[in-house]
Amino acid sequence: MQRLMVCICLFIAIRVTAQNKQPVTVTDMLKIRSIGNVTLSPDGSKAAFTVTTIENDGESKLDYKYVTQIWMAPTDGNTAPRQLTTAKENATQPAWSPDGKQLAFTRMTDGKNQVFLLSLEGGEAMQLTKYKYGATAPRWSPDGKQILFASYIPLNDLLKDSILNPAKKIPNWPIEKPGFDNNEQLKPTTAKANPDGTLEEVRAYLNNNVNDKKARVINKLNFQDELNINGDLGFIHFFITGIGSGDAPKPLTPGFYSYGSAEFTPDGKQLVFSAHIDSLQHPNRSQENEIYIANADGSGLRKLLGKEKMVYTSPKVSPSGKWLAFQFSDESWVTVPKLAIMPLNGSEKDMIVIPFDRSKGNFTWSADEKYLYFIAPSNGGIPLYQVNIKTKQVEQLTDYNAGISSFDVANNKLVYVKTEVANPFELYLADANARNARRISDFNHHWVQNRTLSFPEKKTFTNDKGMTVEYWVMKPANYQPGKKYPLLLEIHGGPSAMWGPGESSMWHEYQFFCNKGYGVVYCNPRGSGGYGEAFLRANINDWGKGPSSDVLTALDKTVAEGWADTSKLAVTGGSYAGYLVAWIIAHDHRFKAACSQRGVYDLSTFFGEGNAWRLVPNYFGGYPWEPTAKANLERESPISYVHNITTPYIIFHGDNDRRTGFVESEMMYRSLKVLGRPVEYIRHPNASHEITRSGDNRQRIDQMLRTWEFFERWIK
């Protein structure tokens, strides 16, 4: 009897606790604190990292801003993290000095990012650089006496900068301004601006109009950035500076090229870069990339790896300087780069390829060089892996139910950021093999544990290509057996993205809809990342029919479970998924309502107005004017089937979205409006393609609420 009473009391306590939990609301989005840029001190005793919060913007109670500051956590596991920076400007990119006594980081000042130094012995951060072009990505020299940083130099500035270009050189690749030979228009001129003068004086006048932003002159191939059209060219160069006040930065990298992934060799005598140098093609034309090594003062630059139509990236030198890890692939966007290592003083013939059919990143060597760590999206999670350099075997250290977004390893300590369904971002400490892991932060735990969460169930099926497709089902947060619920099909973009329990960007949206009484189902259809190159390429020349079959099969199998109301089905997705939503509702009429965000609807037009235009030749075998490709693009474009769309449809796009191009949505909306179909069109001023991930938070809330409200019109 006593045991029975204990069980009854325990049951009641659990039930009351569950009932006391609050639903996930739309404004819970503002509570999420995200963590990144994890870096361990050389002795592994402390971790520095960034925390991004969302705070009220000024006096407005409706508008919000992102605030990023640097925090530190001792790795004893017993001391809570503490905030290191507090200025109103964001602080990012922390880097430890070799002695562990200082942090370099970047902060915006006078409109440019600059490098600051913060002593852990106390005091305010000191501004180190005041470079006119700005300074980012700081790295300490091994002796702690200098700092390497990157800066973006516009072409027009590089042409006339007496320090960076004392010989007044011009590019040896064509600037592609029609009617001029040998880039002669870039040569210095003494002509004075005069609209009524000579040809040279008129040209000087026209150049002034460009400088004063009265005209934009476009001659480059990639003329859209994320927010606007952009005719300017520029290059990333690297500089080195001492850590004393007033030390002048010294340029390390020459020419009209961009450099990336720069780091010192452990002895401090050399630098390793990724770059594309000495090409005779315009930078927008060539997709190749090489890896170079140079002396620490920038002299003696020579190529380590590179060949025609190949891309070499992500160089990472081992702690002793013996090994170089890197990735390589062909120029195609639809590929999984291969991981390789070779002796730093070797050549490509000494290259050893590590077999692992996933896209990899964040390479980090163990101090003893026995292991190379990395993360890789895979099967719905982003696990942490290590390669045994001796055996070339890859070992998975964390599971598929979580995502590791940032990490570092030192002195047998591993600190990492983990995303899981139970918590969108938190900091964890473990040993170097990811064992004995424990949470050492409370950035989201305190409020998330008081929310009612829906946990996904992972399921699989085999599609018509014989491929295993994974999908996840989330029941409404307060699900009761025997009741019927609306069901929302969520689709990811890319098309090479991957969703799953370890993906952070959808955490809030899934929980919001589940707490509004919807079930959610999502899957990774053919063409998704995280399943190897064959799966990634399975939607080549098939963006519509095949992937639609996969996501609808996931929906069908969820409906077959018996709890979904088939008269209350909805579908939503952004970017490529905005495309796929349009394709689906043009071929299938089961949905009560549909939502597309920042989608692509006419592939031929997308080729011209989207900065992701290379998707067209890479997926469809050519360009819109070529007969075979033209037929493919027409067949695969949802606008070709717009007359079949009768589903109530809400369409979103940002005014400044140049990745997919906002004209795409204007075409779809106008076509449906002419046809008299139930369609609503929402434009968000100044919003880019990243609106739902890192955009204006009021607009993020607006988009989510408008989607839910639109669904409710038709589902209820």
C-alpha positions as CSV (number, residue, x, y, z in Angstrom):
1,M,0.0,0.0,0.0
2,Q,2.8,2.4,0.9
3,R,4.6,1.6,-2.4
4,L,1.3,2.3,-4.3
5,M,0.9,5.7,-2.5
6,V,4.5,6.6,-3.4
7,C,3.9,5.8,-7.1
8,I,0.6,7.7,-7.2
9,C,2.3,10.8,-5.6
10,L,5.2,10.5,-8.1
11,F,2.7,10.3,-11.0
12,I,0.8,13.4,-9.7
13,A,4.1,15.3,-9.2
14,I,5.2,14.6,-12.7
15,R,1.8,15.5,-14.2
16,V,1.7,18.8,-12.2
17,T,5.2,19.6,-13.3
18,A,4.3,19.0,-16.9
19,Q,1.1,21.1,-16.5
20,N,3.1,24.0,-15.0
21,K,5.3,24.3,-18.1
22,Q,4.6,27.1,-20.5
23,P,4.1,26.9,-24.2
24,V,6.9,28.0,-26.6
25,T,5.7,31.4,-27.9
26,V,6.8,33.5,-30.8
27,T,8.6,35.9,-28.6
28,D,10.6,33.1,-27.1
29,M,12.7,33.7,-30.2
30,L,14.1,36.7,-28.4
31,K,15.3,34.7,-25.4
32,I,17.6,32.4,-27.4
33,R,21.2,33.1,-26.7
34,S,23.5,31.6,-29.3
35,I,27.2,30.7,-28.7
36,G,30.1,30.5,-31.1
37,N,33.8,31.1,-31.7
38,V,35.0,28.7,-29.0
39,T,38.7,28.8,-28.4
40,L,40.8,27.3,-25.6
41,S,43.8,28.9,-23.9
42,P,47.1,27.1,-24.8
43,D,47.1,25.2,-21.5
44,G,43.4,24.3,-21.9
45,S,42.4,25.9,-18.5
46,K,40.1,28.5,-20.0
47,A,37.7,28.8,-22.9
48,A,36.8,32.1,-24.6
49,F,33.7,32.2,-26.7
50,T,31.1,34.7,-28.0
51,V,27.5,34.9,-26.9
52,T,24.9,36.7,-29.1
53,T,21.7,38.0,-27.4
54,I,18.7,39.8,-28.7
55,E,18.0,43.1,-26.9
56,N,15.6,46.0,-27.3
57,D,16.9,48.5,-29.8
58,G,16.9,52.0,-28.2
59,E,13.6,53.3,-26.8
60,S,11.4,51.1,-29.0
61,K,9.7,48.2,-27.3
62,L,9.0,46.5,-30.7
63,D,12.4,46.6,-32.4
64,Y,15.4,44.5,-31.4
65,K,19.1,44.3,-32.1
66,Y,21.8,41.6,-31.9
67,V,24.5,42.1,-29.3
68,T,27.6,39.9,-29.3
69,Q,30.1,39.9,-26.5
70,I,33.0,37.7,-25.4
71,W,32.7,35.4,-22.4
72,M,35.2,33.1,-20.6
73,A,34.7,29.8,-18.8
74,P,37.3,28.0,-16.7
75,T,37.5,24.4,-17.7
76,D,37.6,23.1,-14.2
77,G,33.8,22.6,-14.7
78,N,33.0,24.2,-11.3
79,T,33.1,27.9,-12.2
80,A,30.3,29.6,-14.1
81,P,31.2,31.5,-17.3
82,R,31.7,35.3,-17.0
83,Q,31.3,38.1,-19.5
84,L,34.6,39.8,-20.5
85,T,33.4,42.6,-22.8
86,T,30.6,45.0,-22.2
87,A,31.0,48.0,-24.6
88,K,28.0,48.8,-26.7
89,E,29.8,47.7,-29.8
90,N,29.9,44.0,-30.6
91,A,33.0,42.0,-29.8
92,T,33.9,39.0,-31.9
93,Q,36.7,36.6,-33.1
94,P,38.5,36.0,-29.8
95,A,42.1,34.7,-30.1
96,W,44.4,33.7,-27.2
97,S,48.0,35.0,-26.9
98,P,50.5,32.1,-26.7
99,D,51.0,32.8,-22.9
100,G,47.3,32.8,-22.3
101,K,47.4,36.2,-20.6
102,Q,45.6,38.2,-23.4
103,L,42.8,38.0,-25.9
104,A,42.8,39.7,-29.2
105,F,39.4,40.3,-30.7
106,T,37.6,42.5,-33.2
107,R,35.2,45.4,-32.5
108,M,33.6,48.0,-34.8
109,T,34.9,51.5,-34.4
110,D,34.4,54.5,-36.8
111,G,32.6,52.2,-39.2
112,K,35.4,49.7,-39.5
113,N,36.3,46.5,-37.6
114,Q,39.6,46.8,-35.7
115,V,41.6,44.5,-33.5
116,F,41.6,45.1,-29.7
117,L,43.7,43.5,-27.0
118,L,42.2,42.6,-23.6
119,S,44.5,41.7,-20.7
120,L,43.0,39.0,-18.4
121,E,44.9,40.7,-15.5
122,G,42.3,43.5,-15.6
123,G,41.7,46.8,-17.3
124,E,39.9,48.0,-20.3
125,A,40.4,46.6,-23.8
126,M,43.0,48.5,-25.8
127,Q,42.5,49.3,-29.5
128,L,45.5,47.9,-31.3
129,T,44.8,48.7,-35.0
130,K,43.4,51.8,-36.6
131,Y,43.9,50.6,-40.1
132,K,42.0,52.6,-42.7
133,Y,40.6,49.5,-44.4
134,G,39.7,47.8,-41.1
135,A,41.1,44.6,-39.5
136,T,39.5,41.2,-38.9
137,A,40.4,37.6,-38.1
138,P,43.3,38.2,-35.7
139,R,46.0,35.5,-35.1
140,W,49.0,35.7,-32.8
141,S,52.5,34.9,-33.9
142,P,53.9,31.9,-31.9
143,D,56.2,34.2,-30.0
144,G,53.3,36.5,-29.0
145,K,55.0,39.6,-30.4
146,Q,52.9,40.2,-33.5
147,I,49.4,39.8,-34.7
148,L,48.3,38.7,-38.2
149,F,45.0,40.1,-39.5
150,A,43.0,40.4,-42.7
151,S,41.5,43.4,-44.5
152,Y,39.3,44.0,-47.5
153,I,40.9,46.4,-50.0
154,P,38.7,47.8,-52.8
155,L,40.2,47.7,-56.2
156,N,40.2,51.5,-56.7
157,D,42.0,52.0,-53.4
158,L,44.6,49.3,-54.2
159,L,45.3,50.9,-57.5
160,K,46.4,54.2,-55.9
161,D,47.6,53.1,-52.4
162,S,51.3,54.1,-52.3
163,I,52.2,51.5,-49.7
164,L,50.2,48.5,-51.0
165,N,50.9,49.3,-54.6
166,P,54.0,51.6,-54.8
167,A,54.7,50.7,-58.5
168,K,51.2,51.7,-59.5
169,K,50.6,48.3,-61.1
170,I,47.3,47.3,-62.6
171,P,45.8,43.7,-62.8
172,N,47.3,41.4,-65.3
173,W,43.8,39.8,-65.8
174,P,41.2,41.7,-67.9
175,I,38.9,44.0,-66.0
176,E,36.4,43.3,-68.7
177,K,35.4,46.9,-69.6
178,P,34.4,46.6,-73.2
179,G,36.3,48.7,-75.8
180,F,39.5,49.0,-73.7
181,D,42.7,47.0,-74.3
182,N,45.2,46.0,-71.6
183,N,43.2,47.6,-68.8
184,E,44.3,51.0,-70.0
185,Q,41.3,52.7,-68.3
186,L,42.9,51.8,-64.9
187,K,46.1,53.7,-65.6
188,P,46.6,57.1,-63.7
189,T,45.3,60.1,-65.5
190,T,45.8,63.9,-65.0
191,A,42.6,64.8,-66.8
192,K,40.3,67.1,-64.8
193,A,36.6,66.4,-64.7
194,N,34.7,68.4,-67.3
195,P,31.3,67.4,-68.8
196,D,32.0,69.7,-71.8
197,G,35.7,68.8,-72.2
198,T,37.8,66.3,-74.0
199,L,37.1,62.6,-74.0
200,E,39.5,62.1,-71.1
201,E,37.9,65.0,-69.2
202,V,34.4,63.5,-69.8
203,R,35.7,60.1,-68.5
204,A,37.0,61.8,-65.4
205,Y,33.6,63.5,-64.9
206,L,31.8,60.1,-65.3
207,N,34.2,58.5,-62.8
208,N,33.3,61.2,-60.3
209,N,29.7,60.4,-60.8
210,V,30.5,56.8,-59.8
211,N,32.5,57.9,-56.8
212,D,29.6,60.1,-55.7
213,K,27.2,57.2,-56.2
214,K,25.2,58.9,-58.9
215,A,25.8,55.9,-61.2
216,R,26.8,52.3,-60.9
217,V,28.9,50.8,-63.7
218,I,28.8,47.1,-63.9
219,N,31.4,45.1,-65.8
220,K,31.9,42.1,-63.6
221,L,30.1,38.7,-63.8
222,N,29.1,38.4,-60.2
223,F,27.4,41.8,-59.9
224,Q,25.0,41.0,-57.0
225,D,26.0,40.7,-53.4
226,E,23.5,39.6,-50.7
227,L,21.7,43.0,-50.5
228,N,22.2,44.9,-53.8
229,I,23.8,45.1,-57.2
230,N,27.5,45.9,-56.8
231,G,29.9,46.8,-59.5
232,D,32.9,47.2,-57.2
233,L,35.8,44.8,-56.9
234,G,37.9,44.1,-53.9
235,F,40.4,41.7,-52.4
236,I,41.2,40.2,-49.0
237,H,44.8,40.8,-48.0
238,F,46.8,40.0,-44.9
239,F,48.9,42.2,-42.7
240,I,51.1,41.9,-39.6
241,T,51.5,44.3,-36.8
242,G,53.3,44.5,-33.5
243,I,51.3,44.6,-30.2
244,G,52.6,48.0,-29.2
245,S,50.7,51.2,-29.4
246,G,51.4,52.9,-32.8
247,D,52.9,49.9,-34.6
248,A,52.1,50.3,-38.3
249,P,50.7,47.3,-40.1
250,K,52.9,45.7,-42.7
251,P,51.4,44.2,-45.9
252,L,52.2,40.5,-46.5
253,T,50.2,39.5,-49.5
254,P,50.7,41.1,-53.0
255,G,48.7,41.7,-56.1
256,F,45.1,41.9,-57.2
257,Y,44.0,38.6,-55.6
258,S,42.2,37.5,-52.5
259,Y,43.8,35.4,-49.8
260,G,42.2,33.3,-47.1
261,S,42.8,30.9,-44.2
262,A,46.1,32.4,-43.3
263,E,48.1,31.0,-40.3
264,F,51.6,30.8,-38.9
265,T,53.7,27.7,-39.0
266,P,54.5,26.7,-35.4
267,D,58.0,28.0,-35.6
268,G,56.7,31.4,-36.7
269,K,58.9,31.5,-39.7
270,Q,56.3,30.9,-42.4
271,L,52.7,31.5,-43.3
272,V,50.3,29.2,-45.1
273,F,47.5,30.8,-47.2
274,S,44.7,29.6,-49.5
275,A,44.4,31.8,-52.5
276,H,44.0,32.0,-56.3
277,I,47.1,33.8,-57.6
278,D,48.5,34.5,-61.0
279,S,45.3,33.7,-62.9
280,L,44.9,35.4,-66.2
281,Q,41.1,35.2,-65.8
282,H,38.9,37.8,-64.1
283,P,38.4,36.7,-60.4
284,N,34.7,36.1,-61.2
285,R,35.5,33.7,-64.0
286,S,37.8,31.2,-62.3
287,Q,36.5,29.0,-59.5
288,E,39.9,27.4,-58.8
289,N,41.9,27.9,-55.6
290,E,45.4,26.9,-54.4
291,I,47.4,26.7,-51.2
292,Y,50.6,28.7,-50.8
293,I,53.4,29.1,-48.3
294,A,55.5,32.2,-47.7
295,N,58.1,33.5,-45.3
296,A,56.6,35.4,-42.2
297,D,57.4,38.7,-43.8
298,G,55.5,37.8,-47.0
299,S,58.6,37.0,-49.1
300,G,59.2,33.8,-50.9
301,L,55.6,33.0,-51.8
302,R,55.3,29.6,-53.5
303,K,52.6,27.3,-54.4
304,L,52.1,24.1,-52.3
305,L,49.0,22.7,-54.0
306,G,47.0,23.6,-57.0
307,K,46.0,22.5,-60.5
308,E,43.6,23.5,-63.3
309,K,39.9,23.2,-62.5
310,M,40.6,22.1,-58.9
311,V,39.8,23.8,-55.6
312,Y,42.2,23.4,-52.6
313,T,41.0,24.9,-49.3
314,S,41.0,24.8,-45.5
315,P,44.8,24.4,-44.9
316,K,45.6,23.5,-41.3
317,V,49.2,23.0,-40.1
318,S,49.9,20.4,-37.4
319,P,51.4,21.6,-34.0
320,S,55.0,20.5,-34.9
321,G,54.8,21.8,-38.5
322,K,55.2,18.3,-39.9
323,W,51.7,17.9,-41.5
324,L,49.3,19.9,-43.5
325,A,45.7,19.0,-43.6
326,F,43.4,20.4,-46.3
327,Q,40.4,19.7,-48.6
328,F,40.2,19.5,-52.3
329,S,37.5,19.1,-55.0
330,D,36.7,19.9,-58.5
331,E,35.0,23.2,-59.4
332,S,31.5,21.8,-59.2
333,W,29.2,23.1,-56.5
334,V,27.5,19.7,-56.2
335,T,30.3,17.8,-54.6
336,V,31.8,16.7,-51.3
337,P,35.4,17.9,-50.9
338,K,37.9,15.3,-49.9
339,L,40.1,15.5,-46.8
340,A,43.8,14.9,-47.2
341,I,47.1,15.3,-45.3
342,M,50.6,15.6,-46.6
343,P,54.0,16.6,-45.2
344,L,54.3,20.4,-45.1
345,N,57.6,20.2,-46.9
346,G,56.2,17.7,-49.4
347,S,54.2,17.9,-52.6
348,E,50.9,16.6,-54.1
349,K,52.5,13.2,-54.8
350,D,52.9,12.8,-51.0
351,M,49.1,13.4,-50.4
352,I,47.2,10.9,-48.3
353,V,43.4,11.0,-48.8
354,I,41.2,10.2,-45.8
355,P,38.0,8.5,-47.0
356,F,35.0,10.1,-45.5
357,D,31.9,10.9,-47.6
358,R,30.6,14.0,-45.8
359,S,31.3,17.7,-46.0
360,K,33.8,18.6,-43.3
361,G,34.9,21.7,-41.5
362,N,36.6,23.3,-38.4
363,F,39.8,21.3,-38.6
364,T,41.7,21.1,-35.3
365,W,44.9,19.1,-34.6
366,S,45.5,17.3,-31.2
367,A,48.8,18.5,-29.6
368,D,50.4,15.1,-30.1
369,E,49.3,15.1,-33.8
370,K,47.7,11.7,-33.4
371,Y,44.3,13.0,-34.3
372,L,42.7,15.6,-36.5
373,Y,39.2,16.8,-35.3
374,F,36.4,18.1,-37.4
375,I,32.6,18.5,-37.6
376,A,30.5,17.2,-40.5
377,P,26.7,17.5,-41.1
378,S,25.4,13.9,-41.2
379,N,22.1,12.1,-40.8
380,G,20.3,15.0,-39.2
381,G,23.0,15.9,-36.7
382,I,26.4,17.7,-36.8
383,P,28.7,15.2,-35.0
384,L,32.3,15.8,-33.9
385,Y,34.8,13.4,-35.5
386,Q,38.4,12.5,-35.1
387,V,40.8,11.0,-37.7
388,N,43.5,8.7,-36.4
389,I,46.4,9.9,-38.5
390,K,48.3,6.6,-38.2
391,T,45.4,4.3,-39.2
392,K,43.5,6.9,-41.3
393,Q,40.3,5.8,-39.6
394,V,37.5,8.3,-38.8
395,E,35.8,7.9,-35.4
396,Q,32.5,9.6,-34.6
397,L,32.6,11.1,-31.1
398,T,29.1,12.6,-30.7
399,D,25.7,11.4,-31.9
400,Y,23.3,12.3,-34.7
401,N,20.8,13.8,-32.2
402,A,22.8,16.9,-31.6
403,G,24.8,19.5,-33.5
404,I,28.3,20.6,-32.6
405,S,28.7,24.1,-34.1
406,S,32.0,25.2,-32.5
407,F,34.7,23.5,-30.5
408,D,38.3,23.4,-29.5
409,V,40.7,20.8,-27.9
410,A,43.7,21.4,-25.7
411,N,45.5,19.5,-22.9
412,N,43.0,16.6,-23.1
413,K,40.0,18.9,-22.7
414,L,37.3,19.4,-25.3
415,V,34.9,22.4,-25.1
416,Y,32.1,22.6,-27.6
417,V,28.7,24.2,-28.3
418,K,25.9,21.8,-28.6
419,T,22.4,22.2,-30.1
420,E,19.7,19.6,-29.3
421,V,16.0,19.5,-29.1
422,A,16.1,20.0,-25.3
423,N,18.2,23.1,-25.6
424,P,19.1,25.3,-28.7
425,F,22.6,26.3,-27.5
426,E,24.8,25.4,-24.5
427,L,28.5,25.0,-23.7
428,Y,29.8,21.5,-22.8
429,L,33.1,20.2,-21.4
430,A,34.5,16.7,-22.0
431,D,37.8,14.9,-22.3
432,A,39.5,14.8,-25.7
433,N,37.5,11.8,-26.8
434,A,34.2,13.5,-25.9
435,R,33.6,11.2,-22.9
436,N,32.3,12.4,-19.5
437,A,30.6,15.3,-21.1
438,R,28.8,17.8,-18.9
439,R,27.0,21.1,-19.5
440,I,29.0,24.1,-18.1
441,S,26.7,27.0,-19.0
442,D,23.2,28.1,-18.5
443,F,22.5,30.4,-21.4
444,N,19.2,28.8,-22.4
445,H,18.6,25.9,-20.0
446,H,16.9,28.0,-17.3
447,W,14.0,29.1,-19.5
448,V,13.8,26.2,-21.9
449,Q,13.3,23.7,-19.1
450,N,10.1,25.5,-18.2
451,R,8.7,25.2,-21.8
452,T,6.6,22.4,-23.2
453,L,8.7,20.8,-26.0
454,S,7.9,18.4,-28.7
455,F,10.6,15.8,-29.4
456,P,11.0,14.3,-32.9
457,E,10.8,10.7,-33.7
458,K,13.2,9.6,-36.5
459,K,12.0,7.3,-39.2
460,T,13.2,6.1,-42.6
461,F,11.9,4.8,-46.0
462,T,13.5,3.8,-49.3
463,N,12.7,6.0,-52.2
464,D,12.3,5.1,-55.9
465,K,16.1,5.4,-56.4
466,G,16.7,2.8,-53.7
467,M,18.1,5.5,-51.4
468,T,17.3,5.6,-47.7
469,V,15.5,8.8,-46.8
470,E,15.3,9.9,-43.2
471,Y,12.5,11.9,-41.8
472,W,11.3,13.2,-38.4
473,V,7.8,13.4,-36.9
474,M,7.0,15.9,-34.1
475,K,3.5,15.6,-32.6
476,P,1.8,18.6,-31.1
477,A,3.2,19.6,-27.8
478,N,0.1,18.7,-25.8
479,Y,-0.7,15.6,-28.0
480,Q,-3.5,13.4,-26.7
481,P,-4.1,9.9,-28.2
482,G,-7.3,9.7,-30.1
483,K,-7.5,13.3,-31.2
484,K,-6.8,14.6,-34.7
485,Y,-4.4,17.5,-35.4
486,P,-3.3,19.7,-38.2
487,L,0.0,18.6,-39.8
488,L,2.6,20.9,-41.2
489,L,5.1,19.7,-43.8
490,E,8.4,21.7,-43.4
491,I,10.9,21.6,-46.3
492,H,14.5,22.7,-46.2
493,G,16.4,24.9,-48.7
494,G,19.8,24.7,-50.4
495,P,18.9,22.3,-52.0
496,S,21.9,20.8,-50.3
497,A,21.0,21.8,-46.7
498,M,20.2,19.2,-44.1
499,W,17.7,19.3,-41.3
500,G,17.5,17.2,-38.1
501,P,17.7,17.4,-34.3
502,G,21.2,19.0,-34.5
503,E,20.2,21.9,-36.7
504,S,19.8,25.1,-34.7
505,S,18.1,27.5,-37.2
506,M,14.7,25.7,-37.1
507,W,14.6,24.9,-33.3
508,H,12.2,27.8,-32.5
509,E,9.9,27.4,-35.6
510,Y,9.3,23.7,-35.0
511,Q,8.5,24.3,-31.3
512,F,6.3,27.3,-32.0
513,F,4.0,25.3,-34.4
514,C,3.9,22.3,-32.2
515,N,2.8,24.5,-29.3
516,K,0.1,26.0,-31.6
517,G,-1.4,22.5,-31.9
518,Y,0.2,21.4,-35.2
519,G,2.2,18.3,-35.9
520,V,5.4,18.9,-37.9
521,V,7.1,16.5,-40.3
522,Y,10.3,17.2,-42.1
523,C,12.8,15.1,-44.1
524,N,16.0,15.2,-46.0
525,P,15.0,14.4,-49.6
526,R,17.4,13.4,-52.4
527,G,19.9,16.3,-53.0
528,S,20.3,17.0,-49.3
529,G,23.7,17.3,-47.7
530,G,24.8,15.0,-44.9
531,Y,24.4,11.7,-46.7
532,G,27.3,11.6,-49.1
533,E,28.0,12.7,-52.6
534,A,25.8,10.2,-54.4
535,F,22.8,11.4,-52.4
536,L,23.8,15.0,-52.8
537,R,23.8,14.6,-56.6
538,A,20.6,12.6,-56.8
539,N,18.6,15.7,-57.8
540,I,20.8,16.8,-60.7
541,N,18.4,17.9,-63.4
542,D,15.5,16.9,-61.1
543,W,14.7,19.7,-58.6
544,G,10.9,19.1,-58.7
545,K,9.5,15.6,-59.2
546,G,12.1,13.5,-57.3
547,P,12.5,15.6,-54.1
548,S,8.7,16.2,-54.1
549,S,8.2,12.4,-54.0
550,D,10.5,12.1,-51.0
551,V,8.9,14.8,-48.9
552,L,5.4,13.7,-49.8
553,T,6.2,10.1,-48.9
554,A,7.3,11.3,-45.5
555,L,4.0,13.2,-45.2
556,D,2.0,10.1,-46.3
557,K,3.8,7.9,-43.8
558,T,3.1,10.3,-41.0
559,V,-0.6,10.6,-42.0
560,A,-0.7,6.8,-41.9
561,E,0.0,6.9,-38.2
562,G,-3.6,8.0,-37.8
563,W,-3.4,11.2,-35.7
564,A,-3.2,13.8,-38.5
565,D,-6.3,15.4,-39.8
566,T,-6.0,15.1,-43.6
567,S,-8.4,18.0,-44.1
568,K,-5.9,20.3,-42.3
569,L,-2.6,19.8,-44.0
570,A,-0.2,22.8,-44.7
571,V,3.3,23.1,-46.2
572,T,6.0,25.7,-45.9
573,G,9.7,26.2,-46.9
574,G,12.2,28.9,-47.8
575,S,14.7,29.4,-50.6
576,Y,14.9,26.2,-52.6
577,A,12.1,24.9,-50.4
578,G,10.1,27.9,-51.5
579,Y,10.6,26.6,-55.0
580,L,9.6,23.1,-54.0
581,V,6.4,24.3,-52.2
582,A,5.4,26.0,-55.4
583,W,6.2,22.9,-57.4
584,I,4.2,20.7,-55.1
585,I,1.0,22.8,-55.0
586,A,1.1,23.0,-58.8
587,H,1.1,19.1,-58.9
588,D,-0.8,18.1,-55.7
589,H,-3.9,19.7,-54.2
590,R,-4.1,18.0,-50.8
591,F,-2.9,21.1,-48.8
592,K,-5.3,23.6,-47.3
593,A,-2.7,26.3,-47.3
594,A,0.9,26.8,-48.4
595,C,3.8,29.2,-47.7
596,S,6.9,30.0,-49.7
597,Q,9.7,32.2,-48.4
598,R,12.3,33.9,-50.6
599,G,11.8,31.2,-53.3
600,V,12.9,30.6,-56.9
601,Y,10.1,30.0,-59.4
602,D,11.5,30.7,-62.9
603,L,15.0,29.2,-63.2
604,S,15.8,31.1,-66.4
605,T,15.1,34.4,-64.6
606,F,16.9,33.3,-61.5
607,F,20.0,32.9,-63.6
608,G,20.0,36.6,-64.2
609,E,18.8,38.1,-60.9
610,G,20.2,35.8,-58.2
611,N,23.7,35.8,-56.9
612,A,23.5,32.0,-56.6
613,W,23.1,31.8,-60.4
614,R,25.8,29.1,-60.7
615,L,23.2,26.6,-59.4
616,V,21.7,26.8,-62.9
617,P,24.6,25.4,-65.0
618,N,25.7,23.1,-62.1
619,Y,22.4,21.4,-61.8
620,F,20.8,21.7,-65.2
621,G,23.7,21.2,-67.6
622,G,24.0,24.6,-69.2
623,Y,22.6,28.1,-69.7
624,P,19.1,29.3,-70.5
625,W,19.9,30.0,-74.2
626,E,21.2,26.5,-74.8
627,P,18.5,24.2,-76.2
628,T,18.9,21.3,-73.9
629,A,19.4,23.4,-70.8
630,K,16.5,25.6,-71.8
631,A,14.2,22.7,-72.0
632,N,15.4,21.4,-68.6
633,L,14.8,24.8,-67.0
634,E,11.3,25.2,-68.4
635,R,10.4,21.7,-67.3
636,E,11.8,22.3,-63.8
637,S,10.4,25.8,-63.2
638,P,7.2,26.0,-61.1
639,I,6.1,29.1,-63.0
640,S,5.5,26.7,-66.0
641,Y,2.7,25.1,-64.0
642,V,1.3,28.2,-62.3
643,H,-2.1,27.7,-63.9
644,N,-2.5,24.5,-61.9
645,I,-2.1,26.2,-58.5
646,T,-5.3,26.6,-56.6
647,T,-4.1,26.2,-53.0
648,P,-4.3,29.3,-50.8
649,Y,-0.8,30.6,-50.9
650,I,1.2,33.2,-48.9
651,I,4.5,34.3,-50.5
652,F,7.3,36.2,-48.6
653,H,10.4,37.9,-49.9
654,G,12.9,40.5,-48.6
655,D,13.2,43.8,-50.5
656,N,17.0,43.4,-50.6
657,D,17.2,39.6,-51.2
658,R,19.7,39.2,-54.0
659,R,20.6,35.6,-53.4
660,T,17.4,34.3,-55.1
661,G,16.1,37.7,-56.4
662,F,12.8,39.3,-55.3
663,V,11.5,39.4,-58.9
664,E,11.0,35.7,-58.6
665,S,8.2,36.2,-56.1
666,E,6.7,39.2,-58.0
667,M,6.3,36.9,-61.0
668,M,4.7,34.2,-59.1
669,Y,2.3,36.6,-57.2
670,R,1.3,38.5,-60.3
671,S,0.6,35.3,-62.3
672,L,-1.6,33.9,-59.5
673,K,-3.4,37.3,-59.1
674,V,-4.1,37.4,-62.8
675,L,-5.5,33.9,-62.5
676,G,-7.7,35.0,-59.6
677,R,-6.2,32.5,-57.1
678,P,-6.1,33.0,-53.3
679,V,-2.7,34.5,-52.9
680,E,-1.1,37.0,-50.5
681,Y,2.3,38.6,-51.0
682,I,4.5,40.0,-48.2
683,R,7.6,42.1,-48.8
684,H,9.9,42.9,-45.8
685,P,11.8,46.3,-46.3
686,N,15.6,46.0,-46.3
687,A,15.5,42.3,-45.6
688,S,18.0,39.9,-47.2
689,H,17.9,36.2,-47.8
690,E,18.9,35.6,-44.2
691,I,15.8,37.2,-42.7
692,T,14.6,34.1,-40.8
693,R,18.1,33.3,-39.5
694,S,19.8,36.5,-38.7
695,G,17.5,39.2,-40.0
696,D,15.6,42.0,-38.2
697,N,13.9,40.3,-35.3
698,R,10.6,42.2,-35.6
699,Q,10.5,41.0,-39.2
700,R,11.3,37.4,-38.1
701,I,8.4,37.5,-35.7
702,D,6.2,39.1,-38.3
703,Q,7.0,36.3,-40.9
704,M,6.3,33.5,-38.4
705,L,3.0,35.0,-37.1
706,R,1.8,35.8,-40.6
707,T,2.5,32.3,-41.7
708,W,0.6,30.9,-38.7
709,E,-2.3,33.4,-39.1
710,F,-2.6,32.5,-42.8
711,F,-2.8,28.8,-42.1
712,E,-5.4,29.4,-39.5
713,R,-7.6,31.2,-42.0
714,W,-7.9,28.1,-44.1
715,I,-7.3,25.3,-41.6
716,K,-9.9,26.5,-39.0
